[in-house]
Amino acid sequence: MRRGIRILCAVHRPGEQIRASTITQLTHTAVPANHVLEVFEELDIFLDDRPDSLDAWCEEHLSFLAPDALSWSLGSTS
């Protein structure tokens, strides 16, 4: 986990928010990204840019609905 934190600190400026998508790329370097993510979340320099899993599921499974019904089911007010 320390290795992952060092990698991320080396490529970001002090105080710069670190994106979840950047942290998840650490899985390719054999670093436990989920633990690193928790650390940065606690430090309040974490930007969660991951897609909402519920929205993704609804779009995948409810795509057959008319656009008006789909926006209503996702809670859109526009």
HTML snippet that shows the backbone in 3Dmol.js (N, CA, C, O; Angstrom):
<script src="https://3Dmol.org/build/3Dmol-min.js"></script>
<div id="view" style="width:600px;height:400px;position:relative"></div>
<script>
const pdb = `
ATOM      1  N   MET A   1       0.820  -1.173   0.000  1.00  0.00           N
ATOM      2  CA  MET A   1       0.000   0.000   0.000  1.00  0.00           C
ATOM      3  C   MET A   1       0.878   1.256   0.000  1.00  0.00           C
ATOM      4  O   MET A   1       0.550   2.236  -0.669  1.00  0.00           O
ATOM      5  N   ARG A   2       1.976   1.236   0.736  1.00  0.00           N
ATOM      6  CA  ARG A   2       2.859   2.401   0.771  1.00  0.00           C
ATOM      7  C   ARG A   2       3.397   2.724  -0.615  1.00  0.00           C
ATOM      8  O   ARG A   2       3.546   3.887  -0.990  1.00  0.00           O
ATOM      9  N   ARG A   3       3.681   1.679  -1.356  1.00  0.00           N
ATOM     10  CA  ARG A   3       4.191   1.868  -2.719  1.00  0.00           C
ATOM     11  C   ARG A   3       3.175   2.644  -3.566  1.00  0.00           C
ATOM     12  O   ARG A   3       3.544   3.559  -4.303  1.00  0.00           O
ATOM     13  N   GLY A   4       1.916   2.278  -3.457  1.00  0.00           N
ATOM     14  CA  GLY A   4       0.861   2.962  -4.210  1.00  0.00           C
ATOM     15  C   GLY A   4       0.724   4.416  -3.811  1.00  0.00           C
ATOM     16  O   GLY A   4       0.536   5.284  -4.664  1.00  0.00           O
ATOM     17  N   ILE A   5       0.816   4.685  -2.526  1.00  0.00           N
ATOM     18  CA  ILE A   5       0.729   6.064  -2.047  1.00  0.00           C
ATOM     19  C   ILE A   5       1.913   6.868  -2.569  1.00  0.00           C
ATOM     20  O   ILE A   5       1.746   8.009  -2.998  1.00  0.00           O
ATOM     21  N   ARG A   6       3.109   6.283  -2.537  1.00  0.00           N
ATOM     22  CA  ARG A   6       4.295   6.975  -3.062  1.00  0.00           C
ATOM     23  C   ARG A   6       4.165   7.260  -4.550  1.00  0.00           C
ATOM     24  O   ARG A   6       4.530   8.341  -5.012  1.00  0.00           O
ATOM     25  N   ILE A   7       3.652   6.303  -5.295  1.00  0.00           N
ATOM     26  CA  ILE A   7       3.476   6.491  -6.744  1.00  0.00           C
ATOM     27  C   ILE A   7       2.536   7.667  -7.003  1.00  0.00           C
ATOM     28  O   ILE A   7       2.839   8.538  -7.817  1.00  0.00           O
ATOM     29  N   LEU A   8       1.415   7.691  -6.323  1.00  0.00           N
ATOM     30  CA  LEU A   8       0.434   8.749  -6.542  1.00  0.00           C
ATOM     31  C   LEU A   8       0.949  10.111  -6.091  1.00  0.00           C
ATOM     32  O   LEU A   8       0.698  11.118  -6.754  1.00  0.00           O
ATOM     33  N   CYS A   9       1.657  10.151  -4.987  1.00  0.00           N
ATOM     34  CA  CYS A   9       2.217  11.426  -4.514  1.00  0.00           C
ATOM     35  C   CYS A   9       3.286  11.942  -5.466  1.00  0.00           C
ATOM     36  O   CYS A   9       3.461  13.153  -5.603  1.00  0.00           O
ATOM     37  N   ALA A  10       3.996  11.043  -6.118  1.00  0.00           N
ATOM     38  CA  ALA A  10       5.057  11.452  -7.042  1.00  0.00           C
ATOM     39  C   ALA A  10       4.507  12.089  -8.318  1.00  0.00           C
ATOM     40  O   ALA A  10       5.180  12.911  -8.940  1.00  0.00           O
ATOM     41  N   VAL A  11       3.303  11.720  -8.705  1.00  0.00           N
ATOM     42  CA  VAL A  11       2.756  12.227  -9.960  1.00  0.00           C
ATOM     43  C   VAL A  11       1.679  13.301  -9.770  1.00  0.00           C
ATOM     44  O   VAL A  11       1.055  13.735 -10.738  1.00  0.00           O
ATOM     45  N   HIS A  12       1.467  13.721  -8.538  1.00  0.00           N
ATOM     46  CA  HIS A  12       0.499  14.783  -8.246  1.00  0.00           C
ATOM     47  C   HIS A  12       1.168  15.881  -7.436  1.00  0.00           C
ATOM     48  O   HIS A  12       2.063  15.626  -6.631  1.00  0.00           O
ATOM     49  N   ARG A  13       0.722  17.094  -7.664  1.00  0.00           N
ATOM     50  CA  ARG A  13       1.224  18.235  -6.891  1.00  0.00           C
ATOM     51  C   ARG A  13       0.621  18.228  -5.489  1.00  0.00           C
ATOM     52  O   ARG A  13      -0.466  17.685  -5.294  1.00  0.00           O
ATOM     53  N   PRO A  14       1.303  18.819  -4.513  1.00  0.00           N
ATOM     54  CA  PRO A  14       0.743  18.885  -3.155  1.00  0.00           C
ATOM     55  C   PRO A  14      -0.630  19.558  -3.161  1.00  0.00           C
ATOM     56  O   PRO A  14      -0.803  20.626  -3.748  1.00  0.00           O
ATOM     57  N   GLY A  15      -1.591  18.931  -2.510  1.00  0.00           N
ATOM     58  CA  GLY A  15      -2.940  19.463  -2.424  1.00  0.00           C
ATOM     59  C   GLY A  15      -3.834  19.149  -3.607  1.00  0.00           C
ATOM     60  O   GLY A  15      -5.039  19.397  -3.558  1.00  0.00           O
ATOM     61  N   GLU A  16      -3.259  18.606  -4.667  1.00  0.00           N
ATOM     62  CA  GLU A  16      -4.057  18.260  -5.854  1.00  0.00           C
ATOM     63  C   GLU A  16      -4.931  17.057  -5.540  1.00  0.00           C
ATOM     64  O   GLU A  16      -4.474  16.089  -4.933  1.00  0.00           O
ATOM     65  N   GLN A  17      -6.187  17.122  -5.954  1.00  0.00           N
ATOM     66  CA  GLN A  17      -7.081  15.986  -5.731  1.00  0.00           C
ATOM     67  C   GLN A  17      -6.664  14.814  -6.607  1.00  0.00           C
ATOM     68  O   GLN A  17      -6.239  14.990  -7.749  1.00  0.00           O
ATOM     69  N   ILE A  18      -6.791  13.628  -6.056  1.00  0.00           N
ATOM     70  CA  ILE A  18      -6.423  12.410  -6.769  1.00  0.00           C
ATOM     71  C   ILE A  18      -7.711  11.691  -7.144  1.00  0.00           C
ATOM     72  O   ILE A  18      -8.551  11.400  -6.293  1.00  0.00           O
ATOM     73  N   ARG A  19      -7.846  11.413  -8.422  1.00  0.00           N
ATOM     74  CA  ARG A  19      -9.065  10.792  -8.945  1.00  0.00           C
ATOM     75  C   ARG A  19      -9.100   9.292  -8.648  1.00  0.00           C
ATOM     76  O   ARG A  19      -8.073   8.613  -8.651  1.00  0.00           O
ATOM     77  N   ALA A  20     -10.301   8.804  -8.394  1.00  0.00           N
ATOM     78  CA  ALA A  20     -10.492   7.370  -8.162  1.00  0.00           C
ATOM     79  C   ALA A  20     -10.036   6.574  -9.375  1.00  0.00           C
ATOM     80  O   ALA A  20      -9.474   5.488  -9.229  1.00  0.00           O
ATOM     81  N   SER A  21     -10.272   7.101 -10.570  1.00  0.00           N
ATOM     82  CA  SER A  21      -9.868   6.385 -11.785  1.00  0.00           C
ATOM     83  C   SER A  21      -8.354   6.238 -11.870  1.00  0.00           C
ATOM     84  O   SER A  21      -7.860   5.253 -12.420  1.00  0.00           O
ATOM     85  N   THR A  22      -7.617   7.194 -11.338  1.00  0.00           N
ATOM     86  CA  THR A  22      -6.154   7.092 -11.304  1.00  0.00           C
ATOM     87  C   THR A  22      -5.729   6.025 -10.312  1.00  0.00           C
ATOM     88  O   THR A  22      -4.819   5.241 -10.581  1.00  0.00           O
ATOM     89  N   ILE A  23      -6.390   6.000  -9.165  1.00  0.00           N
ATOM     90  CA  ILE A  23      -6.050   5.018  -8.131  1.00  0.00           C
ATOM     91  C   ILE A  23      -6.335   3.597  -8.606  1.00  0.00           C
ATOM     92  O   ILE A  23      -5.553   2.685  -8.338  1.00  0.00           O
ATOM     93  N   THR A  24      -7.436   3.405  -9.302  1.00  0.00           N
ATOM     94  CA  THR A  24      -7.774   2.052  -9.750  1.00  0.00           C
ATOM     95  C   THR A  24      -6.789   1.528 -10.791  1.00  0.00           C
ATOM     96  O   THR A  24      -6.702   0.319 -11.006  1.00  0.00           O
ATOM     97  N   GLN A  25      -6.054   2.418 -11.431  1.00  0.00           N
ATOM     98  CA  GLN A  25      -5.030   1.978 -12.379  1.00  0.00           C
ATOM     99  C   GLN A  25      -3.868   1.292 -11.667  1.00  0.00           C
ATOM    100  O   GLN A  25      -3.071   0.609 -12.310  1.00  0.00           O
ATOM    101  N   LEU A  26      -3.759   1.461 -10.369  1.00  0.00           N
ATOM    102  CA  LEU A  26      -2.685   0.834  -9.601  1.00  0.00           C
ATOM    103  C   LEU A  26      -2.820  -0.678  -9.548  1.00  0.00           C
ATOM    104  O   LEU A  26      -1.847  -1.372  -9.253  1.00  0.00           O
ATOM    105  N   THR A  27      -4.000  -1.200  -9.827  1.00  0.00           N
ATOM    106  CA  THR A  27      -4.166  -2.653  -9.780  1.00  0.00           C
ATOM    107  C   THR A  27      -3.252  -3.339 -10.785  1.00  0.00           C
ATOM    108  O   THR A  27      -2.931  -4.518 -10.634  1.00  0.00           O
ATOM    109  N   HIS A  28      -2.832  -2.603 -11.813  1.00  0.00           N
ATOM    110  CA  HIS A  28      -1.925  -3.168 -12.811  1.00  0.00           C
ATOM    111  C   HIS A  28      -0.496  -3.235 -12.294  1.00  0.00           C
ATOM    112  O   HIS A  28       0.357  -3.858 -12.926  1.00  0.00           O
ATOM    113  N   THR A  29      -0.219  -2.604 -11.150  1.00  0.00           N
ATOM    114  CA  THR A  29       1.128  -2.626 -10.579  1.00  0.00           C
ATOM    115  C   THR A  29       1.178  -3.460  -9.304  1.00  0.00           C
ATOM    116  O   THR A  29       2.106  -3.315  -8.508  1.00  0.00           O
ATOM    117  N   ALA A  30       0.208  -4.315  -9.106  1.00  0.00           N
ATOM    118  CA  ALA A  30       0.126  -5.209  -7.944  1.00  0.00           C
ATOM    119  C   ALA A  30       0.036  -4.433  -6.630  1.00  0.00           C
ATOM    120  O   ALA A  30       0.587  -4.859  -5.615  1.00  0.00           O
ATOM    121  N   VAL A  31      -0.654  -3.304  -6.652  1.00  0.00           N
ATOM    122  CA  VAL A  31      -0.877  -2.494  -5.455  1.00  0.00           C
ATOM    123  C   VAL A  31      -2.354  -2.614  -5.100  1.00  0.00           C
ATOM    124  O   VAL A  31      -3.203  -2.524  -5.987  1.00  0.00           O
ATOM    125  N   PRO A  32      -2.681  -2.817  -3.819  1.00  0.00           N
ATOM    126  CA  PRO A  32      -4.083  -2.930  -3.423  1.00  0.00           C
ATOM    127  C   PRO A  32      -4.798  -1.578  -3.521  1.00  0.00           C
ATOM    128  O   PRO A  32      -4.851  -0.820  -2.552  1.00  0.00           O
ATOM    129  N   ALA A  33      -5.336  -1.294  -4.684  1.00  0.00           N
ATOM    130  CA  ALA A  33      -5.934   0.015  -4.960  1.00  0.00           C
ATOM    131  C   ALA A  33      -7.053   0.363  -3.990  1.00  0.00           C
ATOM    132  O   ALA A  33      -7.206   1.532  -3.634  1.00  0.00           O
ATOM    133  N   ASN A  34      -7.832  -0.608  -3.556  1.00  0.00           N
ATOM    134  CA  ASN A  34      -8.944  -0.302  -2.652  1.00  0.00           C
ATOM    135  C   ASN A  34      -8.457   0.257  -1.322  1.00  0.00           C
ATOM    136  O   ASN A  34      -9.115   1.126  -0.751  1.00  0.00           O
ATOM    137  N   HIS A  35      -7.319  -0.216  -0.812  1.00  0.00           N
ATOM    138  CA  HIS A  35      -6.773   0.311   0.444  1.00  0.00           C
ATOM    139  C   HIS A  35      -6.196   1.711   0.237  1.00  0.00           C
ATOM    140  O   HIS A  35      -6.360   2.592   1.081  1.00  0.00           O
ATOM    141  N   VAL A  36      -5.526   1.903  -0.885  1.00  0.00           N
ATOM    142  CA  VAL A  36      -4.971   3.217  -1.211  1.00  0.00           C
ATOM    143  C   VAL A  36      -6.110   4.222  -1.358  1.00  0.00           C
ATOM    144  O   VAL A  36      -6.007   5.357  -0.893  1.00  0.00           O
ATOM    145  N   LEU A  37      -7.179   3.810  -1.996  1.00  0.00           N
ATOM    146  CA  LEU A  37      -8.342   4.660  -2.174  1.00  0.00           C
ATOM    147  C   LEU A  37      -8.900   5.102  -0.823  1.00  0.00           C
ATOM    148  O   LEU A  37      -9.257   6.268  -0.652  1.00  0.00           O
ATOM    149  N   GLU A  38      -8.975   4.189   0.128  1.00  0.00           N
ATOM    150  CA  GLU A  38      -9.472   4.517   1.467  1.00  0.00           C
ATOM    151  C   GLU A  38      -8.592   5.555   2.152  1.00  0.00           C
ATOM    152  O   GLU A  38      -9.102   6.454   2.820  1.00  0.00           O
ATOM    153  N   VAL A  39      -7.272   5.438   1.994  1.00  0.00           N
ATOM    154  CA  VAL A  39      -6.346   6.380   2.615  1.00  0.00           C
ATOM    155  C   VAL A  39      -6.578   7.786   2.068  1.00  0.00           C
ATOM    156  O   VAL A  39      -6.710   8.735   2.841  1.00  0.00           O
ATOM    157  N   PHE A  40      -6.627   7.927   0.750  1.00  0.00           N
ATOM    158  CA  PHE A  40      -6.810   9.245   0.153  1.00  0.00           C
ATOM    159  C   PHE A  40      -8.201   9.806   0.436  1.00  0.00           C
ATOM    160  O   PHE A  40      -8.379  11.021   0.520  1.00  0.00           O
ATOM    161  N   GLU A  41      -9.169   8.935   0.580  1.00  0.00           N
ATOM    162  CA  GLU A  41     -10.521   9.386   0.933  1.00  0.00           C
ATOM    163  C   GLU A  41     -10.511   9.999   2.335  1.00  0.00           C
ATOM    164  O   GLU A  41     -11.156  11.020   2.573  1.00  0.00           O
ATOM    165  N   GLU A  42      -9.790   9.382   3.250  1.00  0.00           N
ATOM    166  CA  GLU A  42      -9.680   9.902   4.618  1.00  0.00           C
ATOM    167  C   GLU A  42      -8.911  11.224   4.658  1.00  0.00           C
ATOM    168  O   GLU A  42      -9.185  12.070   5.509  1.00  0.00           O
ATOM    169  N   LEU A  43      -7.952  11.411   3.746  1.00  0.00           N
ATOM    170  CA  LEU A  43      -7.147  12.636   3.711  1.00  0.00           C
ATOM    171  C   LEU A  43      -7.887  13.795   3.057  1.00  0.00           C
ATOM    172  O   LEU A  43      -7.396  14.924   3.053  1.00  0.00           O
ATOM    173  N   ASP A  44      -9.056  13.523   2.509  1.00  0.00           N
ATOM    174  CA  ASP A  44      -9.900  14.554   1.885  1.00  0.00           C
ATOM    175  C   ASP A  44      -9.253  15.188   0.651  1.00  0.00           C
ATOM    176  O   ASP A  44      -9.491  16.358   0.352  1.00  0.00           O
ATOM    177  N   ILE A  45      -8.433  14.408  -0.063  1.00  0.00           N
ATOM    178  CA  ILE A  45      -7.868  14.895  -1.337  1.00  0.00           C
ATOM    179  C   ILE A  45      -8.269  13.936  -2.460  1.00  0.00           C
ATOM    180  O   ILE A  45      -7.562  13.784  -3.457  1.00  0.00           O
ATOM    181  N   PHE A  46      -9.388  13.316  -2.272  1.00  0.00           N
ATOM    182  CA  PHE A  46      -9.879  12.277  -3.166  1.00  0.00           C
ATOM    183  C   PHE A  46     -11.045  12.806  -3.985  1.00  0.00           C
ATOM    184  O   PHE A  46     -11.966  13.411  -3.436  1.00  0.00           O
ATOM    185  N   LEU A  47     -11.015  12.586  -5.283  1.00  0.00           N
ATOM    186  CA  LEU A  47     -12.103  12.970  -6.172  1.00  0.00           C
ATOM    187  C   LEU A  47     -12.710  11.705  -6.761  1.00  0.00           C
ATOM    188  O   LEU A  47     -12.070  11.017  -7.556  1.00  0.00           O
ATOM    189  N   ASP A  48     -13.926  11.402  -6.377  1.00  0.00           N
ATOM    190  CA  ASP A  48     -14.572  10.175  -6.839  1.00  0.00           C
ATOM    191  C   ASP A  48     -15.192  10.407  -8.212  1.00  0.00           C
ATOM    192  O   ASP A  48     -16.296  10.941  -8.322  1.00  0.00           O
ATOM    193  N   ASP A  49     -14.478  10.005  -9.250  1.00  0.00           N
ATOM    194  CA  ASP A  49     -14.962  10.175 -10.620  1.00  0.00           C
ATOM    195  C   ASP A  49     -15.465   8.864 -11.218  1.00  0.00           C
ATOM    196  O   ASP A  49     -15.628   8.742 -12.432  1.00  0.00           O
ATOM    197  N   ARG A  50     -15.705   7.896 -10.352  1.00  0.00           N
ATOM    198  CA  ARG A  50     -16.226   6.611 -10.834  1.00  0.00           C
ATOM    199  C   ARG A  50     -17.682   6.774 -11.237  1.00  0.00           C
ATOM    200  O   ARG A  50     -18.413   7.548 -10.620  1.00  0.00           O
ATOM    201  N   PRO A  51     -18.110   6.051 -12.270  1.00  0.00           N
ATOM    202  CA  PRO A  51     -19.524   6.135 -12.671  1.00  0.00           C
ATOM    203  C   PRO A  51     -20.406   5.521 -11.584  1.00  0.00           C
ATOM    204  O   PRO A  51     -20.006   4.583 -10.895  1.00  0.00           O
ATOM    205  N   ASP A  52     -21.588   6.059 -11.449  1.00  0.00           N
ATOM    206  CA  ASP A  52     -22.544   5.550 -10.475  1.00  0.00           C
ATOM    207  C   ASP A  52     -23.019   4.172 -10.932  1.00  0.00           C
ATOM    208  O   ASP A  52     -23.559   4.029 -12.028  1.00  0.00           O
ATOM    209  N   SER A  53     -22.820   3.179 -10.102  1.00  0.00           N
ATOM    210  CA  SER A  53     -23.152   1.808 -10.496  1.00  0.00           C
ATOM    211  C   SER A  53     -24.653   1.610 -10.690  1.00  0.00           C
ATOM    212  O   SER A  53     -25.057   0.820 -11.543  1.00  0.00           O
ATOM    213  N   LEU A  54     -25.482   2.304  -9.926  1.00  0.00           N
ATOM    214  CA  LEU A  54     -26.933   2.175 -10.101  1.00  0.00           C
ATOM    215  C   LEU A  54     -27.367   2.761 -11.440  1.00  0.00           C
ATOM    216  O   LEU A  54     -28.178   2.163 -12.148  1.00  0.00           O
ATOM    217  N   ASP A  55     -26.828   3.930 -11.789  1.00  0.00           N
ATOM    218  CA  ASP A  55     -27.162   4.517 -13.090  1.00  0.00           C
ATOM    219  C   ASP A  55     -26.732   3.600 -14.231  1.00  0.00           C
ATOM    220  O   ASP A  55     -27.475   3.417 -15.195  1.00  0.00           O
ATOM    221  N   ALA A  56     -25.549   3.028 -14.125  1.00  0.00           N
ATOM    222  CA  ALA A  56     -25.059   2.126 -15.167  1.00  0.00           C
ATOM    223  C   ALA A  56     -25.972   0.899 -15.296  1.00  0.00           C
ATOM    224  O   ALA A  56     -26.292   0.470 -16.405  1.00  0.00           O
ATOM    225  N   TRP A  57     -26.385   0.342 -14.156  1.00  0.00           N
ATOM    226  CA  TRP A  57     -27.262  -0.819 -14.185  1.00  0.00           C
ATOM    227  C   TRP A  57     -28.592  -0.460 -14.837  1.00  0.00           C
ATOM    228  O   TRP A  57     -29.087  -1.194 -15.693  1.00  0.00           O
ATOM    229  N   CYS A  58     -29.170   0.670 -14.432  1.00  0.00           N
ATOM    230  CA  CYS A  58     -30.456   1.088 -14.993  1.00  0.00           C
ATOM    231  C   CYS A  58     -30.356   1.311 -16.499  1.00  0.00           C
ATOM    232  O   CYS A  58     -31.237   0.892 -17.249  1.00  0.00           O
ATOM    233  N   GLU A  59     -29.306   1.959 -16.935  1.00  0.00           N
ATOM    234  CA  GLU A  59     -29.138   2.200 -18.371  1.00  0.00           C
ATOM    235  C   GLU A  59     -29.004   0.892 -19.138  1.00  0.00           C
ATOM    236  O   GLU A  59     -29.520   0.763 -20.248  1.00  0.00           O
ATOM    237  N   GLU A  60     -28.309  -0.080 -18.545  1.00  0.00           N
ATOM    238  CA  GLU A  60     -28.119  -1.368 -19.216  1.00  0.00           C
ATOM    239  C   GLU A  60     -29.403  -2.191 -19.254  1.00  0.00           C
ATOM    240  O   GLU A  60     -29.725  -2.794 -20.277  1.00  0.00           O
ATOM    241  N   HIS A  61     -30.126  -2.217 -18.156  1.00  0.00           N
ATOM    242  CA  HIS A  61     -31.285  -3.094 -18.047  1.00  0.00           C
ATOM    243  C   HIS A  61     -32.614  -2.436 -18.395  1.00  0.00           C
ATOM    244  O   HIS A  61     -33.612  -3.129 -18.592  1.00  0.00           O
ATOM    245  N   LEU A  62     -32.639  -1.121 -18.474  1.00  0.00           N
ATOM    246  CA  LEU A  62     -33.895  -0.439 -18.766  1.00  0.00           C
ATOM    247  C   LEU A  62     -33.842   0.323 -20.082  1.00  0.00           C
ATOM    248  O   LEU A  62     -34.681   1.188 -20.333  1.00  0.00           O
ATOM    249  N   SER A  63     -32.873   0.012 -20.916  1.00  0.00           N
ATOM    250  CA  SER A  63     -32.692   0.750 -22.167  1.00  0.00           C
ATOM    251  C   SER A  63     -33.869   0.565 -23.133  1.00  0.00           C
ATOM    252  O   SER A  63     -34.026   1.349 -24.069  1.00  0.00           O
ATOM    253  N   PHE A  64     -34.683  -0.450 -22.918  1.00  0.00           N
ATOM    254  CA  PHE A  64     -35.831  -0.692 -23.794  1.00  0.00           C
ATOM    255  C   PHE A  64     -36.972   0.296 -23.540  1.00  0.00           C
ATOM    256  O   PHE A  64     -37.883   0.412 -24.360  1.00  0.00           O
ATOM    257  N   LEU A  65     -36.928   1.005 -22.412  1.00  0.00           N
ATOM    258  CA  LEU A  65     -37.982   1.967 -22.093  1.00  0.00           C
ATOM    259  C   LEU A  65     -37.864   3.214 -22.960  1.00  0.00           C
ATOM    260  O   LEU A  65     -36.787   3.537 -23.462  1.00  0.00           O
ATOM    261  N   ALA A  66     -38.971   3.901 -23.125  1.00  0.00           N
ATOM    262  CA  ALA A  66     -38.971   5.179 -23.848  1.00  0.00           C
ATOM    263  C   ALA A  66     -38.096   6.168 -23.073  1.00  0.00           C
ATOM    264  O   ALA A  66     -38.016   6.083 -21.848  1.00  0.00           O
ATOM    265  N   PRO A  67     -37.440   7.101 -23.764  1.00  0.00           N
ATOM    266  CA  PRO A  67     -36.547   8.054 -23.085  1.00  0.00           C
ATOM    267  C   PRO A  67     -37.212   8.797 -21.920  1.00  0.00           C
ATOM    268  O   PRO A  67     -36.566   9.024 -20.898  1.00  0.00           O
ATOM    269  N   ASP A  68     -38.493   9.182 -22.053  1.00  0.00           N
ATOM    270  CA  ASP A  68     -39.178   9.877 -20.962  1.00  0.00           C
ATOM    271  C   ASP A  68     -39.318   8.980 -19.733  1.00  0.00           C
ATOM    272  O   ASP A  68     -39.114   9.431 -18.606  1.00  0.00           O
ATOM    273  N   ALA A  69     -39.660   7.725 -19.948  1.00  0.00           N
ATOM    274  CA  ALA A  69     -39.824   6.791 -18.834  1.00  0.00           C
ATOM    275  C   ALA A  69     -38.468   6.500 -18.193  1.00  0.00           C
ATOM    276  O   ALA A  69     -38.375   6.350 -16.975  1.00  0.00           O
ATOM    277  N   LEU A  70     -37.432   6.423 -19.003  1.00  0.00           N
ATOM    278  CA  LEU A  70     -36.097   6.140 -18.469  1.00  0.00           C
ATOM    279  C   LEU A  70     -35.613   7.298 -17.611  1.00  0.00           C
ATOM    280  O   LEU A  70     -35.070   7.074 -16.529  1.00  0.00           O
ATOM    281  N   SER A  71     -35.796   8.531 -18.070  1.00  0.00           N
ATOM    282  CA  SER A  71     -35.355   9.688 -17.276  1.00  0.00           C
ATOM    283  C   SER A  71     -36.158   9.774 -15.982  1.00  0.00           C
ATOM    284  O   SER A  71     -35.616  10.170 -14.950  1.00  0.00           O
ATOM    285  N   TRP A  72     -37.435   9.412 -16.018  1.00  0.00           N
ATOM    286  CA  TRP A  72     -38.233   9.417 -14.804  1.00  0.00           C
ATOM    287  C   TRP A  72     -37.726   8.361 -13.824  1.00  0.00           C
ATOM    288  O   TRP A  72     -37.642   8.616 -12.622  1.00  0.00           O
ATOM    289  N   SER A  73     -37.386   7.170 -14.337  1.00  0.00           N
ATOM    290  CA  SER A  73     -36.944   6.088 -13.459  1.00  0.00           C
ATOM    291  C   SER A  73     -35.585   6.386 -12.846  1.00  0.00           C
ATOM    292  O   SER A  73     -35.276   5.877 -11.769  1.00  0.00           O
ATOM    293  N   LEU A  74     -34.761   7.202 -13.510  1.00  0.00           N
ATOM    294  CA  LEU A  74     -33.445   7.564 -12.970  1.00  0.00           C
ATOM    295  C   LEU A  74     -33.528   8.801 -12.093  1.00  0.00           C
ATOM    296  O   LEU A  74     -32.518   9.236 -11.541  1.00  0.00           O
ATOM    297  N   GLY A  75     -34.715   9.372 -11.957  1.00  0.00           N
ATOM    298  CA  GLY A  75     -34.890  10.501 -11.063  1.00  0.00           C
ATOM    299  C   GLY A  75     -34.498  11.829 -11.664  1.00  0.00           C
ATOM    300  O   GLY A  75     -34.266  12.787 -10.926  1.00  0.00           O
ATOM    301  N   SER A  76     -34.414  11.922 -12.980  1.00  0.00           N
ATOM    302  CA  SER A  76     -34.053  13.172 -13.647  1.00  0.00           C
ATOM    303  C   SER A  76     -35.202  14.159 -13.554  1.00  0.00           C
ATOM    304  O   SER A  76     -36.366  13.791 -13.712  1.00  0.00           O
ATOM    305  N   THR A  77     -34.864  15.422 -13.296  1.00  0.00           N
ATOM    306  CA  THR A  77     -35.901  16.436 -13.194  1.00  0.00           C
ATOM    307  C   THR A  77     -35.952  17.320 -14.430  1.00  0.00           C
ATOM    308  O   THR A  77     -36.777  18.230 -14.503  1.00  0.00           O
ATOM    309  N   SER A  78     -35.080  17.066 -15.408  1.00  0.00           N
ATOM    310  CA  SER A  78     -35.049  17.912 -16.617  1.00  0.00           C
ATOM    311  C   SER A  78     -35.995  17.428 -17.665  1.00  0.00           C
ATOM    312  O   SER A  78     -36.088  18.028 -18.736  1.00  0.00           O
TER     313      SER A  78
END
`;
const viewer = $3Dmol.createViewer("view");
viewer.addModel(pdb, "pdb");
viewer.setStyle({}, {cartoon: {color: "spectrum"}});
viewer.zoomTo();
viewer.render();
</script>
